[in-house]
Amino acid sequence: MGGRVAEEIVFGDVTSGASNDLERASEIAREMVTRLGMSKKLGPLTYGKKQQLQFLAHQGVEERNYSEETARLIDSEVKALVEEGYQRATKILNEKRKILDKLAAELEKKEVLSGEEVDEIIKES
């Protein structure tokens, strides 16, 4: 969620470039809830069963082995995890605003920064 939140803080708006943050955060949160049993409300269980198509590179359909009520609870838990990540990213980036601004300025100059360059900017701040 860092890229999306950074755009909101720096530019006061969100572009389509931040859409991948939402997509990835939603996918990870759904996996946490349905595959890894990381939901206090749903417990240490798995939900749904993915059926992979044998000769195709992509996933097949998902067999839904749970009720509508459970589906709503899964959606609620996924939403809560994504919102928690959003709030956490907002807090961190607001606290580290000077570093965020320096990184943004360097990215405007170079477009790409190495890990070492990022580390150096953070150490300087």
VEXROBA-889685 format. One record per atom (N, C-alpha, C): residue in three letters; x, y, z. Coordinates in pm, 1 decimal, m for minus. Example, Ala and Ser with C-alpha at 12.3 -4.5 7.8 and 13.67 -1.06 7.14 Angstrom:
BEGIN
NODE:aa:x:y:z
NODE:ALA:1319.0:m569.0:780.0
NODE:ALA:1230.0:m450.0:780.0
NODE:ALA:1320.0:m330.0:780.0
NODE:SER:1285.0:m225.0:708.0
NODE:SER:1367.0:m106.0:714.0
NODE:SER:1290.0:3.0:787.0
***
This chain:
BEGIN
NODE:aa:x:y:z
NODE:MET:81.2:m119.6:0.0
NODE:MET:0.0:0.0:0.0
NODE:MET:85.5:126.0:0.0
NODE:GLY:217.6:109.5:13.0
NODE:GLY:306.3:224.2:24.4
NODE:GLY:300.6:319.4:m94.0
NODE:GLY:297.3:266.6:m215.2
NODE:GLY:294.8:352.8:m333.0
NODE:GLY:166.9:434.3:m340.9
NODE:ARG:56.3:370.7:m313.0
NODE:ARG:m72.5:439.8:m316.9
NODE:ARG:m77.9:549.7:m211.1
NODE:VAL:m36.6:516.0:m89.2
NODE:VAL:m39.7:613.4:19.7
NODE:VAL:58.2:727.8:m7.2
NODE:ALA:175.1:694.6:m61.2
NODE:ALA:273.0:799.1:m92.7
NODE:ALA:215.5:898.1:m194.0
NODE:GLU:145.9:849.8:m294.9
NODE:GLU:83.3:939.0:m392.5
NODE:GLU:m20.2:1029.0:m325.3
NODE:GLU:m99.7:972.8:m237.0
NODE:GLU:m200.2:1052.4:m167.0
NODE:GLU:m135.2:1161.8:m83.2
NODE:ILE:m27.2:1126.6:m12.1
NODE:ILE:39.2:1222.7:75.7
NODE:ILE:109.2:1331.3:m5.5
NODE:VAL:184.7:1292.5:m106.0
NODE:VAL:266.0:1387.1:m182.0
NODE:VAL:182.2:1469.0:m279.3
NODE:PHE:93.0:1402.8:m354.4
NODE:PHE:19.7:1470.3:m460.4
NODE:PHE:m124.9:1503.7:m423.7
NODE:GLY:m174.2:1447.4:m312.6
NODE:GLY:m312.7:1470.1:m274.5
NODE:GLY:m411.6:1397.7:m362.3
NODE:ASP:m363.9:1303.2:m441.4
NODE:ASP:m447.7:1229.9:m534.7
NODE:ASP:m383.0:1095.1:m561.9
NODE:VAL:m457.8:1006.2:m622.2
NODE:VAL:m406.1:873.7:m656.5
NODE:VAL:m418.3:854.5:m806.7
NODE:THR:m312.4:802.8:m868.7
NODE:THR:m316.0:775.2:m1011.9
NODE:THR:m341.3:626.5:m1035.2
NODE:SER:m356.5:589.3:m1159.0
NODE:SER:m376.9:448.9:m1192.5
NODE:SER:m252.0:366.1:m1163.9
NODE:GLY:m137.3:431.8:m1150.1
NODE:GLY:m13.1:359.8:m1120.6
NODE:GLY:m16.7:288.7:m987.1
NODE:ALA:m97.9:337.0:m895.1
NODE:ALA:m108.0:276.9:m762.3
NODE:ALA:m207.2:161.2:m757.6
NODE:SER:m272.4:131.4:m868.4
NODE:SER:m374.1:25.9:m868.4
NODE:SER:m314.1:m110.5:m836.7
NODE:ASN:m189.3:m132.6:m873.3
NODE:ASN:m126.1:m261.0:m844.2
NODE:ASN:m111.5:m282.0:m694.7
NODE:ASP:m91.1:m175.5:m618.4
NODE:ASP:m84.4:m189.3:m473.0
NODE:ASP:m213.4:m249.7:m419.0
NODE:LEU:m325.6:m199.9:m465.6
NODE:LEU:m454.4:m252.2:m419.2
NODE:LEU:m474.8:m397.2:m461.6
NODE:GLU:m439.3:m425.5:m584.5
NODE:GLU:m455.3:m561.0:m635.6
NODE:GLU:m372.1:m660.2:m554.8
NODE:ARG:m245.6:m627.5:m535.0
NODE:ARG:m156.9:m716.9:m460.0
NODE:ARG:m199.5:m728.7:m314.1
NODE:ALA:m233.4:m616.7:m251.6
NODE:ALA:m276.0:m619.9:m111.5
NODE:ALA:m401.1:m706.3:m95.9
NODE:SER:m495.3:m692.5:m188.9
NODE:SER:m618.5:m771.5:m182.8
NODE:SER:m588.9:m920.0:m201.6
NODE:GLU:m502.4:m953.5:m296.2
NODE:GLU:m466.3:m1094.2:m319.1
NODE:GLU:m399.0:m1154.6:m196.9
NODE:ILE:m304.9:m1081.1:m140.0
NODE:ILE:m232.2:m1131.2:m22.8
NODE:ILE:m328.2:m1148.6:94.8
NODE:ALA:m413.6:m1050.4:119.2
NODE:ALA:m509.0:m1058.4:229.7
NODE:ALA:m603.6:m1176.8:211.3
NODE:ARG:m652.5:m1198.3:88.2
NODE:ARG:m742.4:m1311.0:63.0
NODE:ARG:m671.4:m1444.0:87.8
NODE:GLU:m545.3:m1453.9:46.6
NODE:GLU:m468.2:m1576.0:73.1
NODE:GLU:m448.2:m1596.6:223.4
NODE:MET:m422.2:m1488.3:294.5
NODE:MET:m404.6:m1497.2:439.4
NODE:MET:m530.2:m1554.1:505.1
NODE:VAL:m646.4:m1508.4:460.3
NODE:VAL:m772.9:m1550.4:520.2
NODE:VAL:m814.7:m1689.3:473.8
NODE:THR:m808.5:m1715.3:342.1
NODE:THR:m865.5:m1839.8:289.0
NODE:THR:m767.8:m1956.6:282.6
NODE:ARG:m639.8:m1929.4:272.7
NODE:ARG:m541.9:m2038.3:256.5
NODE:ARG:m452.4:m2060.4:378.5
NODE:LEU:m425.0:m1953.0:451.3
NODE:LEU:m327.4:m1961.9:560.0
NODE:LEU:m390.7:m1961.4:698.2
NODE:GLY:m522.5:m1951.1:705.1
NODE:GLY:m591.0:m1955.6:833.4
NODE:GLY:m554.9:m1840.2:926.0
NODE:MET:m530.1:m1722.5:869.6
NODE:MET:m483.3:m1609.5:948.7
NODE:MET:m596.4:m1511.6:980.0
NODE:SER:m711.4:m1564.1:1016.0
NODE:SER:m826.2:m1482.1:1053.6
NODE:SER:m875.8:m1529.2:1188.7
NODE:LYS:m885.3:m1437.0:1284.0
NODE:LYS:m936.4:m1472.4:1416.4
NODE:LYS:m1083.8:m1510.8:1409.1
NODE:LYS:m1159.5:m1445.0:1323.6
NODE:LYS:m1302.9:m1473.8:1312.5
NODE:LYS:m1330.5:m1607.1:1244.2
NODE:LEU:m1249.5:m1642.9:1146.2
NODE:LEU:m1272.6:m1766.3:1070.4
NODE:LEU:m1189.5:m1883.4:1121.3
NODE:GLY:m1085.5:m1854.8:1195.4
NODE:GLY:m1004.9:m1960.1:1254.0
NODE:GLY:m905.6:m2022.4:1158.3
NODE:PRO:m832.6:m2120.9:1208.3
NODE:PRO:m726.3:m2185.2:1129.6
NODE:PRO:m780.7:m2290.4:1033.0
NODE:LEU:m856.8:m2242.7:935.7
NODE:LEU:m914.7:m2331.0:835.1
NODE:LEU:m883.1:m2276.5:696.7
NODE:THR:m898.7:m2361.1:595.7
NODE:THR:m888.2:m2314.0:458.3
NODE:THR:m1027.8:m2311.2:397.4
NODE:TYR:m1046.8:m2217.8:304.7
NODE:TYR:m1176.5:m2201.7:239.2
NODE:TYR:m1156.9:m2200.5:89.2
NODE:GLY:m1238.3:m2276.4:19.4
NODE:GLY:m1227.0:m2284.8:m125.3
NODE:GLY:m1119.1:m2385.1:m162.8
NODE:LYS:m1130.5:m2433.9:m283.6
NODE:LYS:m1032.9:m2530.8:m333.0
NODE:LYS:m1000.8:m2493.2:m476.4
NODE:LYS:m874.9:m2458.4:m500.6
NODE:LYS:m836.4:m2420.1:m636.4
NODE:LYS:m813.0:m2544.4:m719.9
NODE:GLN:m869.3:m2543.6:m839.3
NODE:GLN:m846.6:m2652.0:m933.3
NODE:GLN:m763.1:m2597.4:m1047.2
NODE:GLN:m642.3:m2649.4:m1059.7
NODE:GLN:m552.7:m2600.9:m1163.4
NODE:GLN:m575.3:m2681.7:m1290.9
NODE:LEU:m581.3:m2611.6:m1401.8
NODE:LEU:m596.4:m2679.4:m1529.2
NODE:LEU:m462.1:m2741.3:m1566.0
NODE:GLN:m462.7:m2866.7:m1600.5
NODE:GLN:m341.6:m2945.5:m1613.5
NODE:GLN:m240.1:m2890.6:m1713.3
NODE:PHE:m280.9:m2848.8:m1831.8
NODE:PHE:m185.3:m2810.2:m1934.6
NODE:PHE:m179.7:m2659.9:m1959.6
NODE:LEU:m242.3:m2582.8:m1873.7
NODE:LEU:m241.5:m2438.5:m1890.7
NODE:LEU:m161.8:m2373.9:m1778.5
NODE:ALA:m99.7:m2263.8:m1808.7
NODE:ALA:m12.4:m2197.8:m1712.3
NODE:ALA:m89.3:m2122.7:m1604.4
NODE:HIS:m216.6:m2093.5:m1626.4
NODE:HIS:m290.9:m2015.0:m1528.2
NODE:HIS:m378.8:m2103.4:m1440.7
NODE:GLN:m425.4:m2045.2:m1331.4
NODE:GLN:m513.5:m2116.9:m1240.5
NODE:GLN:m647.7:m2142.1:m1306.1
NODE:GLY:m709.6:m2246.8:m1265.9
NODE:GLY:m843.1:m2276.2:m1314.4
NODE:GLY:m945.5:m2211.4:m1224.1
NODE:VAL:m1057.5:m2277.0:m1209.1
NODE:VAL:m1165.2:m2223.2:m1127.7
NODE:VAL:m1145.1:m2260.7:m981.3
NODE:GLU:m1214.4:m2188.0:m895.2
NODE:GLU:m1209.5:m2220.7:m753.7
NODE:GLU:m1341.8:m2282.7:m712.8
NODE:GLU:m1332.9:m2398.3:m650.7
NODE:GLU:m1452.0:m2465.0:m599.2
NODE:GLU:m1485.6:m2400.4:m465.6
NODE:ARG:m1603.8:m2348.5:m455.5
NODE:ARG:m1645.5:m2280.8:m332.3
NODE:ARG:m1713.7:m2381.6:m241.3
NODE:ASN:m1648.8:m2411.9:m131.3
NODE:ASN:m1702.3:m2511.5:m37.9
NODE:ASN:m1745.4:m2446.7:93.8
NODE:TYR:m1805.4:m2326.9:83.4
NODE:TYR:m1849.9:m2255.9:202.6
NODE:TYR:m1976.6:m2177.0:170.1
NODE:SER:m2044.1:m2136.9:274.5
NODE:SER:m2174.3:m2070.7:261.1
NODE:SER:m2161.7:m1923.8:223.3
NODE:GLU:m2276.4:m1863.4:190.0
NODE:GLU:m2282.4:m1719.3:161.3
NODE:GLU:m2240.0:m1639.5:283.7
NODE:GLU:m2281.8:m1684.6:400.4
NODE:GLU:m2246.1:m1616.5:524.6
NODE:GLU:m2093.7:m1616.8:543.3
NODE:THR:m2031.1:m1730.5:517.1
NODE:THR:m1885.0:m1739.7:527.7
NODE:THR:m1819.1:m1652.6:421.9
NODE:ALA:m1875.1:m1648.6:302.1
NODE:ALA:m1820.7:m1563.0:195.4
NODE:ALA:m1822.3:m1417.0:238.1
NODE:ARG:m1930.3:m1374.3:301.3
NODE:ARG:m1938.1:m1235.6:350.4
NODE:ARG:m1834.1:m1210.5:458.8
NODE:LEU:m1815.0:m1308.5:545.0
NODE:LEU:m1715.8:m1294.9:652.2
NODE:LEU:m1574.2:m1290.4:594.0
NODE:ILE:m1546.9:m1372.3:492.5
NODE:ILE:m1416.8:m1369.0:424.8
NODE:ILE:m1393.7:m1230.4:366.6
NODE:ASP:m1493.2:m1178.7:294.1
NODE:ASP:m1480.9:m1044.6:235.5
NODE:ASP:m1455.6:m939.3:342.7
NODE:SER:m1524.6:m951.8:454.9
NODE:SER:m1508.3:m857.1:564.4
NODE:SER:m1366.4:m863.2:622.9
NODE:GLU:m1315.3:m982.5:640.7
NODE:GLU:m1181.1:m999.8:695.2
NODE:GLU:m1074.1:m949.3:597.9
NODE:VAL:m1093.2:m975.4:468.7
NODE:VAL:m999.8:m926.7:366.5
NODE:VAL:m999.0:m774.1:367.9
NODE:LYS:m1116.7:m715.5:371.0
NODE:LYS:m1127.5:m570.0:374.2
NODE:LYS:m1058.7:m512.9:497.7
NODE:ALA:m1078.0:m575.1:611.7
NODE:ALA:m1016.4:m527.3:735.4
NODE:ALA:m863.9:m532.7:725.9
NODE:LEU:m810.6:m639.8:668.3
NODE:LEU:m664.6:m651.2:653.8
NODE:LEU:m608.6:m544.7:560.1
NODE:VAL:m676.5:m521.5:448.8
NODE:VAL:m630.0:m420.5:353.6
NODE:VAL:m638.7:m281.4:416.7
NODE:GLU:m747.4:m254.2:485.2
NODE:GLU:m761.5:m123.7:551.0
NODE:GLU:m657.4:m104.8:661.1
NODE:GLU:m626.7:m211.2:733.3
NODE:GLU:m522.7:m204.8:836.7
NODE:GLU:m387.2:m172.9:772.7
NODE:GLY:m357.7:m236.3:660.2
NODE:GLY:m233.4:m208.1:588.0
NODE:GLY:m227.8:m64.9:539.1
NODE:TYR:m341.1:m14.8:492.4
NODE:TYR:m350.1:123.1:445.3
NODE:TYR:m322.6:220.2:560.8
NODE:GLN:m387.2:196.6:673.8
NODE:GLN:m367.5:282.9:790.9
NODE:GLN:m223.1:278.3:840.3
NODE:ARG:m165.5:160.1:840.4
NODE:ARG:m26.4:145.3:884.9
NODE:ARG:69.5:218.0:791.0
NODE:ALA:48.8:201.6:662.0
NODE:ALA:133.2:270.5:563.3
NODE:ALA:119.8:421.5:577.1
NODE:THR:m1.8:469.6:598.9
NODE:THR:m25.0:612.6:615.8
NODE:THR:51.0:665.5:737.7
NODE:LYS:42.6:594.3:846.7
NODE:LYS:110.8:635.4:970.4
NODE:LYS:261.7:640.4:949.8
NODE:ILE:317.0:536.0:893.1
NODE:ILE:462.5:528.1:872.4
NODE:ILE:509.7:638.7:778.1
NODE:LEU:441.4:655.3:665.5
NODE:LEU:486.4:754.8:567.9
NODE:LEU:468.1:897.8:618.1
NODE:ASN:366.2:921.9:698.3
NODE:ASN:352.4:1055.4:757.6
NODE:ASN:464.0:1081.9:859.1
NODE:GLU:498.3:979.1:936.6
NODE:GLU:607.3:992.5:1034.1
NODE:GLU:742.6:1010.6:965.2
NODE:LYS:759.1:951.4:849.7
NODE:LYS:886.2:954.7:775.0
NODE:LYS:875.9:1045.2:653.4
NODE:ARG:799.0:1151.1:662.4
NODE:ARG:772.0:1238.7:547.6
NODE:ARG:898.1:1297.4:486.0
NODE:LYS:996.4:1335.1:567.7
NODE:LYS:1120.6:1391.4:512.3
NODE:LYS:1190.3:1290.6:421.1
NODE:ILE:1195.8:1167.4:465.3
NODE:ILE:1258.8:1061.9:384.5
NODE:ILE:1177.5:1040.2:256.8
NODE:LEU:1045.0:1035.1:270.2
NODE:LEU:958.3:1018.1:153.7
NODE:LEU:983.2:1127.9:51.5
NODE:ASP:991.5:1252.8:96.7
NODE:ASP:1014.4:1364.3:5.1
NODE:ASP:1150.1:1354.5:m63.5
NODE:LYS:1253.2:1313.3:10.4
NODE:LYS:1386.8:1298.5:m50.2
NODE:LYS:1387.2:1185.8:m153.5
NODE:LEU:1322.8:1076.8:m121.1
NODE:LEU:1314.4:965.6:m216.4
NODE:LEU:1237.4:1007.2:m341.2
NODE:ALA:1127.1:1078.1:m321.9
NODE:ALA:1047.2:1123.3:m436.2
NODE:ALA:1128.1:1217.5:m525.6
NODE:ALA:1205.8:1308.2:m463.3
NODE:ALA:1288.3:1401.9:m540.9
NODE:ALA:1394.0:1327.1:m621.9
NODE:GLU:1456.4:1229.3:m561.8
NODE:GLU:1557.4:1150.7:m633.4
NODE:GLU:1494.9:1070.0:m745.8
NODE:LEU:1377.7:1014.5:m722.2
NODE:LEU:1309.5:937.6:m826.4
NODE:LEU:1267.8:1025.6:m943.6
NODE:GLU:1235.5:1150.6:m916.5
NODE:GLU:1203.0:1242.2:m1026.0
NODE:GLU:1326.1:1268.3:m1112.7
NODE:LYS:1445.1:1268.6:m1050.2
NODE:LYS:1569.4:1291.5:m1124.5
NODE:LYS:1611.9:1167.0:m1201.7
NODE:LYS:1607.9:1051.1:m1135.5
NODE:LYS:1666.2:929.3:m1191.9
NODE:LYS:1565.4:826.6:m1242.8
NODE:GLU:1444.2:828.2:m1196.6
NODE:GLU:1338.7:731.7:m1226.1
NODE:GLU:1357.5:597.0:m1157.7
NODE:VAL:1481.4:552.6:m1138.1
NODE:VAL:1507.9:424.2:m1073.3
NODE:VAL:1619.4:444.2:m971.1
NODE:LEU:1600.1:387.1:m852.4
NODE:LEU:1702.6:391.8:m748.7
NODE:LEU:1739.2:248.9:m709.3
NODE:SER:1865.9:227.6:m684.5
NODE:SER:1910.7:96.3:m636.7
NODE:SER:1881.4:86.3:m487.4
NODE:GLY:1888.2:m32.9:m435.0
NODE:GLY:1869.7:m53.1:m291.7
NODE:GLY:1971.4:24.8:m211.2
NODE:GLU:2094.3:30.3:m260.5
NODE:GLU:2200.2:103.9:m191.1
NODE:GLU:2169.3:253.5:m188.1
NODE:GLU:2116.5:306.6:m298.1
NODE:GLU:2081.7:448.0:m303.7
NODE:GLU:1967.9:481.0:m206.4
NODE:VAL:1872.0:392.3:m198.9
NODE:VAL:1761.8:411.4:m104.3
NODE:VAL:1814.6:408.7:38.2
NODE:ASP:1899.3:311.2:67.4
NODE:ASP:1959.1:301.4:201.2
NODE:ASP:2036.0:427.9:237.1
NODE:GLU:2109.7:482.0:143.0
NODE:GLU:2189.0:603.1:166.6
NODE:GLU:2099.0:722.5:196.8
NODE:ILE:1992.0:737.7:124.1
NODE:ILE:1898.3:847.7:148.1
NODE:ILE:1835.9:833.5:287.5
NODE:ILE:1801.6:712.4:325.2
NODE:ILE:1743.2:688.7:457.2
NODE:ILE:1844.5:719.4:566.6
NODE:LYS:1968.9:677.0:548.6
NODE:LYS:2073.5:704.1:648.6
NODE:LYS:2100.6:852.7:663.7
NODE:GLU:2098.1:926.2:553.9
NODE:GLU:2120.7:1070.5:557.5
NODE:GLU:2011.3:1142.4:634.4
NODE:SER:1893.9:1087.4:631.1
NODE:SER:1779.6:1152.4:697.6
NODE:SER:1773.9:1110.9:841.6
***
